[in-house]
């Protein structure tokens, strides 16, 4: 009871077309018919293709006519893309009529154009369509080759829906060849994709397929579970016509588990559903399975009733192989009730039918042998002709031997000259690389010396100037507390000098910190800025400070010592300006970006100022100079009464 997804998908579109045909689709078709009279040939061709697709199932004859007219129009305007789509529509029409050779012919034409246009998805679609035709012809190896070509492109393009569709088609081929493990693997891959994509129809169809193949593994409970998922999916979507397939799987699974009560319930449900949708083949097929189950349970009268009822549908549809199986079930059932004469008659009929099937298969085999014989005969004739051609070619080869020898000597001379040229070129490249290596080593040596010099200067700054500045602060404090200085102006002046000296020490430490590092990581810079803002909070009562940064994106960011110091000084200058001049109650520093770019923003909610009437001070000029030094750009926005925003943008090299 295996439902092929490639056919069920086609049926899905057909079902959607038929169910609304009298309303929305009729309106759509009427609209498309009007558009084919468009002045634009491109619009006309597209409308003809869409009309062909709409009528593929409901009116195959007109569908083919529209596809052929689309091809003529596309060829007139020399639009290769539309020509390929037109070929595809014609191919689908032939496939729909089971004219598989013609379908393959046009799919190959579409494929050739799509390859030329480098239309990768279109190329993959053509490979997939060809695979479907070859599968139906029983050319399974060729079908798989085309499916895998399509799959490779879909995977490269990450088209998950079409990857899943191709997985199902590959699974169908492997199941037909009784490669059940491979079939199950591909069904499950498709099922997982449909589940991730929340494609309810695809998930339901592949669940049914998995349920079917699990019966071959005798994993009946698991088959039932997947079949229930398929039933649930179809019922939710309102596709009752497909529910019969997974129900049939459940009936066979319960039958195999000898849970005959449940099996009977599902057999009857499946038969009734297939009757409702007039599926004669499945009525006969599942009825035969049910009849065999009844015979196992010795319910021979019920088996006879089911088989005789199924026989009517089977004969009407001319399904001879199913009819032979039904005769066998009837023979066993009549023997079970003791009607041996009837059983004997039916057994003879079954034997004749089986022999007829064998003769049919034998006739096919004979025909294949005849075809093989004719092919071999033609091949022998071709070999004779090739021998004559080869003899003539040998004479020509002798005449051309001297010419070939001359050409060979000439090519050998060119090759030797080319090798000499390449050796010389290689030697020059090696010399160039040696010079580059020397330059690189010299550069590294220079950088090492510079770093040593930096470290020496930073030590001198710390040990000498730092110590001297500390001595100044200590001396001022001694003056303030050792002498009673009553002059308030002098007292304030000494305090100012002390504070200025302390600030100088802080800035000196920042400079030494930057000089001691070849690379400053974002973590180092962030820590420095946080310390500065913490100090600002202590000294600026009544102002709410915030420091915001996107840690995940900036963790791997690093800077040179010059870049890191300038970024820090710019933020420091912008915050100090806001503290001194803005009268703000909130100041925020925001850093955003990633490994390639950086954006810094300092905002306050202070009094703001008019950019056109206010002259830039030393602070703003310093910010712009520092930004320019590291290749950055600044942007200043301020409105009286609405605060100020200073932005710094650093490009990739920063």
Secondary structure, 3 states (H helix, E strand, C coil): CCCCHHHHHHHHHHHHHHHCHHHHHHHHHHHHHHHCCCCCHHHHHHHHHHHHHHCCCCCHHHHHHHHHHHHHHHHHCCCHHHHHHHHHHHHHHHHHCCCHHHHHHHHHHHHHHHHHHCCHHHHHHHHHHHHHHHHHCCCHHHHHHHHHHHHHHHHHHCCHHHHHHHHHHHHHHHHHCCCHHHHHHHHHHHHHHHHHCCCHHHHHHHHHHHHHHHHHCCCHHHHHHHHHHHHHHHHHHCCHHHHHHHHHHHHHHHHHCCCHHHHHHHHHHHHHHHHHCCCHHHHHHHHHHHHHHHHHCCCHHHHHHHHHHHHHHHHHCCCHHHHHHHHHHHHHHHHHCCCHHHHHHHHHHHHHHHHHHHHHHHHHHHHHHHHHHHHHHHHHHHHHHHHHHHHHHHHHHHHHHHHHHHHHHHHHHHHHHHHHHHHHHHHHHHHHHHHHHHHHHHHHHHHHHHHHHHHHHHHHHHHHHHHHHHHHHHHHHHHHHHCCCCCHHHHHHHHHHHHHHHHHHHHHHHHHHHHCCCEEEHHHHHHHHHHHHHHHHHHCCCCEEEEEECHHHHCCCEEEHHHHHHHHHHHHHHHHHHHHHHCCCEEEEEEEECCCCEEEEEEECCCCCCCCCCCCCHHHHHHHHHHHHCCEEEEEEEECCCEEEEEEEECCCC
